[in-house]
Amino acid sequence: MATRIRLQRHGRKGKPFFHIVVADSRAKRDGRFIEKLGTYNPITNPATVELNVDSAVKWLQTGAEPTNTAKALLSYKGAFMKKHLLGGVAKGAFSQEEADKRFDAWLEAKGEKVQAKKDGLTSGAAALEAEKAVNEARVKAAQEAEAAAQVEETPAEEAEGTTEEVATEE
């Protein structure tokens, strides 16, 4: 039986929510599945991914093929990294403790990247407010300059009109 790790769509129209599942490749997209590995919510920023990494690695080692999106999510959560490290343990390149240590270090670095993105989003909101203030100041300055230009044009037009009237009277 060919198994696939794929996404099962849930949620309503315009608000998708996915379950990450292992299913027979012949099953329907939202149909029968063998095991639920986790969830994926693309609506949040950054996207929320809950995944049982150990089960995902077990299925990857038994030959389950992930879809492109599922592969990206598994990579994001470290399932492929853990599978790679377990391959090194099986070959005798390093011990299980060393593999666990490397995986924990990778998770720590990944957590820092995600936190940096979250911090960037909050600072982005502050930058947006600052940009709005600058734009409002520009609009106000442009309106003042336009008003000053209209005031300068008005007396010159009145002066020209009076000379033309004098010339027509003679």
PEBELZI-V493987 format. One line per field, one symbol per residue. ss: DSSP state (a for helix, b for strand, c for the rest). phi: phi as a letter, one per 30 degrees, with the letter a starting at -180 (. if undefined). A space follows every 50 residues. Layout:
ss = ???
phi = ???
//
This chain:
ss = ccbbbbbbbbbbccbbbbbbbbbbccccccccccbbbbbbbccccccbbb bcaaaaaaaaacccbbcaaaaaaaaaacaaaaaaaaaaaaaccccaaaaa aaaaaaaaaaaaaaaaaaaaaaaaaaaaaaaaaaaaaaaaaaaaaaaaaa aaaaaaaaaaaaaaaaaaac
phi = .dcbcbccdbicdibdbbccbcbdddddeccdbdbcclbbcdddbdecbc bddddddeddddjdcddddddddddddjdddddddddddddidadddddd dddddddddddddddddddddddddddddddddddddddddddddddddd dddddddddddddddddddd
//
